[in-house]
Amino acid sequence: MDGGLAGAVIAPVLGFLTVLGFIVLNPICRSPGDSGGCYMSAVTVPIMLVVPGAMTFALAGMIRLLVPTLRGVRPVQLARDLWRRGRAWPYD
């Protein structure tokens, strides 16, 4: 499963379970005069977590792929090489 797709599924499920736990633990949500706001958050939180979850897991997947590639490379030397190559590139 792709990292972004996994995040788009896992983050809303965890968000829903967290909100469900808050609903169970909060006595106001179970009172007779509750307007339903607690239960509305059980819908909105997972919807709002789809995109951030996908982006977070996709970023983690990219970092996981890039770290082995960049082992042993010094960042300053890499920046110098890229700067020189970028500047000399049209004249090669």
C-alpha positions in Angstrom: 0.0 0.0 0.0 1.3 3.4 -0.9 2.3 5.7 2.0 -0.1 8.4 1.1 -3.0 6.0 0.7 -2.2 4.3 4.0 -2.2 7.7 5.7 -5.5 8.7 4.1 -7.0 5.6 5.7 -5.1 5.3 9.0 -5.3 8.9 10.2 -9.1 9.2 9.9 -9.6 5.9 11.7 -7.4 7.0 14.5 -9.1 10.3 14.7 -12.5 8.7 14.8 -11.5 6.3 17.6 -10.0 9.3 19.5 -13.2 11.3 19.2 -15.2 8.2 20.1 -13.1 7.9 23.3 -13.7 11.5 24.2 -17.5 11.0 23.7 -17.5 8.1 26.0 -15.4 9.8 28.7 -17.2 13.2 28.6 -20.4 13.1 30.7 -21.8 16.2 28.9 -22.0 14.3 25.6 -24.2 11.6 27.2 -26.6 14.0 28.9 -30.2 14.4 27.8 -29.8 18.0 26.9 -26.9 17.4 24.4 -27.3 19.2 21.1 -25.4 16.5 19.2 -22.2 18.5 18.9 -20.1 15.7 20.3 -21.4 13.3 17.6 -20.9 15.9 14.8 -17.2 15.9 15.6 -17.1 12.2 15.2 -17.9 12.9 11.5 -15.9 16.1 10.9 -12.6 15.0 12.5 -12.0 12.0 10.2 -13.0 14.0 7.1 -10.5 16.8 8.1 -7.7 14.2 8.7 -7.7 12.6 5.2 -5.4 15.1 3.5 -3.0 15.8 6.4 -2.7 12.0 7.0 -2.0 11.4 3.3 0.6 14.1 3.2 2.3 13.0 6.4 2.6 9.4 5.3 3.7 10.4 1.8 6.4 12.6 3.2 7.5 9.8 5.6 7.7 7.4 2.6 9.8 9.9 0.6 12.2 10.4 3.5 12.4 6.6 4.0 13.4 6.3 0.3 15.9 9.1 0.3 17.8 8.4 3.5 19.7 5.3 2.2 20.5 7.2 -1.0 22.1 10.1 0.8 24.1 8.2 3.4 27.7 9.2 3.4 27.0 12.5 1.5 27.9 15.6 3.3 25.2 18.3 2.9 27.6 21.2 2.3 29.6 19.3 -0.4 26.3 18.2 -2.0 25.1 21.8 -2.1 28.4 22.9 -3.7 28.3 20.2 -6.3 24.7 21.1 -7.2 25.5 24.8 -7.3 28.4 24.2 -9.7 26.6 21.7 -11.8 23.6 24.0 -12.1 25.7 27.0 -13.1 27.8 25.2 -15.6 25.0 23.1 -17.0 24.0 25.2 -20.0 27.6 25.5 -21.1 28.5 21.8 -21.0 
